[in-house]
Structure formats: structure tokens, C-alpha cells
């Protein structure tokens, strides 16, 4: 019995946390939720009243939101080496929260075909989609990883966001993004996580027939 539980659906942003858990390398229990039924069940709403995934429960405490979960797991399991030293986290936090804030908002709005008009862009934390993406490209230019020469949870989260956007055709596959995401997804933990979620997705599909 483990004290770390992961709530997810294999076709969701839970894939980010699955990858993070595989990088951490500690045992965890997975609870697969179905969008049409268990995601909005009283049992899961007691975990996350938003009825959203992913979420984790660790030592009886719940953490939601992908970026927060990645940061939490990096701190909870320091032996995995997924966070830099406390006095060297400027880029680490900057990139994670830029990706989970402006980039996520820009991506979500673009996905539904909406963008703020020029006169209203100051009301939004990202201005416009092109500004947010150009800024991310500039921030990544010349970097192997976000925190120098080592992979961290910041790379996992940022790389996941960029990978999803390119997969859905909402992000131009610029070399800076393709090279960066390709470097990250060559990791063994990513491959393990992807295989686990692909199997889980097939099981859900078979169960629905």
C-alpha cells in the first residue's frame, strides 16, 4: 500500500503528472477516472471540487493543478534531483509559472478560436498569443535545459505544454521548440509514462464497448 495516489485520465493533462511520477521513481497508486461518470462523482469531488484532473493525494493531503503537482513532487522527493538548489530557482520558477499562466491561457483561448482585441490585451496576462509564444522562444533560445545543463521539473512541465500545443497544431513547430521537446521526450521516464497511458487508454476504450 502506497501513500501516494494519482488521479487521472490517460487522455488528459494527467500525462504531465504521470511523466513526473515516473521521473520521481517512487511507488504510487493510480485511480483512472472516466469523463462521463467518475470524474464528477461525489467521491472524486471530495478530492477536487472542480471535478478536474490531474490530482494527487500524498500523506493525506491533496494537490491539484499540474504545475503545482510537479513542484510539489520535486520537493517531496528531493533524491530524484528534479529541482535545483533553493538559491538557484529563479529560472525554474519563472519558466514553470510562465508556462502555466500566460502560455496556458494563450493556448486555451486559441484552441477555442478566441483572442483578445488589441484594445483589451492589457486586461490579459499574456497580451496576445504571438507575444506569449515569441517570448517563450526567446527564453529557450540557446538553452539545453531551463536550469543550465540539468533536466528539472521545469523542463518537464514546459516541454509538456509545448508538446501538446504542437500535437494539436496550435503552435508553429519552430526548431527551438522541436529540438527542446525532442530532447526531453527521449528520456526513459517519458517513454515509460507514455506506454502506461497508452495501455490505460486502450483499456478504457475496450471497457466502453
Secondary structure, DSSP 4 states (H G I P E B T S, - for coil): --SEEEEE-TTSTHHHHHHHHHHH----EEEE--TTTGGGSHHHHTT-TT--S-EEEETTEEEESHHHHHHHHHHHTGGG--S--GGG-HHHHHHHHHIIIIIHHHHHHHHTT----GGGGGGSTTSSHHHHHHHHHHHHTT-SBTBBTB--HHHHHHHHHHHHHHHTT-S---HHHHHHHHHHTTSHHHHHHHHHHHHHHHHHHHHH-
